[in-house]
Amino acid sequence: MFWRLVAQLLRGSRGRLAVAIIAIVSGAAVISALLNLDLGVQNKLTQEFRTLGANVVISPASGAPAQSSGAEVPTLMPSGDVLQALRQLPSAQVAAAAPYLYIVARSQNIPLVVAGTWLDQAQKLDPTWKLEGNWVASREDDSHCLVGRNVARRLHLAPGNSVQLHYMDRSVQCGVAGIVDAGDTDDNQIFASLRAVQSLANLPGQIGLAQISVAGTTQVVAGYARLLATVLPQYQVRPIRQVAEAEGALLGRIRLLIVSMVLLILILTALCVLATMAALAMERRKDVGLMKSLGGSISRIVGIFLAEVGVLGAAGGLLGTALGAALSYWMGLRVFGTAIAPRWEVLPATVALMIVVTLTGALPLRMLGNVKPAEILRGE
Amino acid sequence: MATLVQVENLRKEFGNVRALDGVSFRVDAGEWIAIMGPSGSGKTTLINILGGLDTPSTGQAIVDGTDVARLDEGGLTRFRAEKIGFIFQQFHLVPYLTALENVMLAQYFHSTTDEKEAQRSLERVGLGDRIEHLPSRLSGGEQQRVAVARALINHPKLILADEPTGNLDEANEEIVLSLLRELHREGHTILMVTHAATIGRLADRRIEFAHGRLLQAAAASLKPELA
């Protein structure tokens, strides 16, 4: 009988409750969309920041003795140590990794910074690069190189040309696969095969640093760097702070905005339900007086009304969550250019919030406890 | 016959207005009493106190051994559910519940619902084919018959009827009165407020009120216990 009464109450007051339902569904839709965005944005932003490239750098500890066999070579470390450490840690978190050996060589008598690296990783570690020509697909390819835009202009190089690099009494030639437009100091460098540069500098197995792109949140990146530092205590392992902090700060601001909006919407929804329930409570004074005269206790009577409100909140929450999923999908496309998939945990959270809000909005029902049946039945 | 209702020196004041002023009388189980008097004489106040809808200022109102004046809110609620069946002049049905559900509502507040019993109760008052109708689709007489079925569903000790035919036409008035006669024959105790002398004469006894007091003449003939 309880649920039969609740159903009849909902049916009997559907006109009056329509306003509250619209408020609850709208509130739930926006809250669900915001929660989806909050959870989705974290993933998306992490992915977006990953496009900024490497976020962990391994370099020789400051003050380490130089291991150069010639001039103009900075502090070095054996590539074997680094590669072995990377193999020990979970590879699933590593999106890309490459060792680097920087030397200053000469071409056409002009000093140039030449970076020896795994060219097949360049696109992943430096995804913002614009390239004219082709990427080098294999790290085993020693005959091709990528040339920075400024170097290409100075040496009059274009894809398909060759460039001769001299270092002390050794030299190597490579074909220009592509011209790099990085918009930073990379434009002043030539990127060649690690093996070729090591050979040119006569530094087999030596590197100057390693860059890693770790997939995950700021915390994941920092955690991976800490783990790596324990495996490589003799070297300096550090996350690239600017990216991590920018990511954290932006996520923090977005979260603050979303939480503020969710709170505001919850308050507005509660106020709307409150207004509807206040009117409804006045309308139902006669029914409550009658129910009391029939022997209904106020707790039992108000229990029926609260269940009605709870059903309203749950139904509004469910419908709103579905609409919110669609809204977040659309907003994801508009803002981030990719769809944000609905998160299952948003459903119970939204429905629970809506039930709490509607029950809060049902506070005017408390006044029904003061209804005197004799007065109501007299028509007062 | 055992005494079902015993009223002793009952007073009820609303501010400076004295609605009941030292009323005393007894009603035996199975009696049909007509409470009569002009408007404002205290009839409805008396019914409300006996039904546990209101509390007296002083005095006793004992129904089936329970002094209503001593009950708290929870006690009054149980008292109304278990011992009283109300029939109101304005019918007072819940508008969004069907005839059947209105009857079951009283069952729900009493203990548990029994749809078949509620259905039988409506069949008894001639509404077997109207059980799924909302009050708005029932005539005044039909609504009052639903109220009668609702009043009887929990087998109350005392039926309190406040102007039960006051809003009915002649034909429906006769239907409702015949129902009350039938209930009386079955041994129900009925206290009925009415203005109409013709209806009052159907009762076993009449109690006449004026200005919150029992009228001496009528009271003498009814063997009241005056304070």
Chai-1 contact restraints between the chains, C-beta under 6 A:
chainA,res_idxA,chainB,res_idxB,connection_type,confidence,min_distance_angstrom,max_distance_angstrom,comment,restraint_id
A,M1,B,M104,contact,1.0,0.0,6.0,A-B,restraint_1
A,M1,B,Y108,contact,1.0,0.0,6.0,A-B,restraint_2
A,M1,B,T113,contact,1.0,0.0,6.0,A-B,restraint_3
A,Q8,B,Y96,contact,1.0,0.0,6.0,A-B,restraint_4
A,Q8,B,L97,contact,1.0,0.0,6.0,A-B,restraint_5
A,G12,B,Y96,contact,1.0,0.0,6.0,A-B,restraint_6
A,D287,B,V94,contact,1.0,0.0,6.0,A-B,restraint_7
A,L290,B,H92,contact,1.0,0.0,6.0,A-B,restraint_8
A,S293,B,L53,contact,1.0,0.0,6.0,A-B,restraint_9
A,S293,B,F86,contact,1.0,0.0,6.0,A-B,restraint_10
A,L294,B,A106,contact,1.0,0.0,6.0,A-B,restraint_11
A,L294,B,F109,contact,1.0,0.0,6.0,A-B,restraint_12
A,G295,B,T77,contact,1.0,0.0,6.0,A-B,restraint_13
A,G295,B,R80,contact,1.0,0.0,6.0,A-B,restraint_14
A,G295,B,A81,contact,1.0,0.0,6.0,A-B,restraint_15
A,G295,B,F109,contact,1.0,0.0,6.0,A-B,restraint_16
A,G295,B,H110,contact,1.0,0.0,6.0,A-B,restraint_17
A,G296,B,F109,contact,1.0,0.0,6.0,A-B,restraint_18
A,S297,B,T77,contact,1.0,0.0,6.0,A-B,restraint_19
A,P373,B,L53,contact,1.0,0.0,6.0,A-B,restraint_20
A,A374,B,N48,contact,1.0,0.0,6.0,A-B,restraint_21
A,A374,B,L53,contact,1.0,0.0,6.0,A-B,restraint_22
A,A374,B,D54,contact,1.0,0.0,6.0,A-B,restraint_23
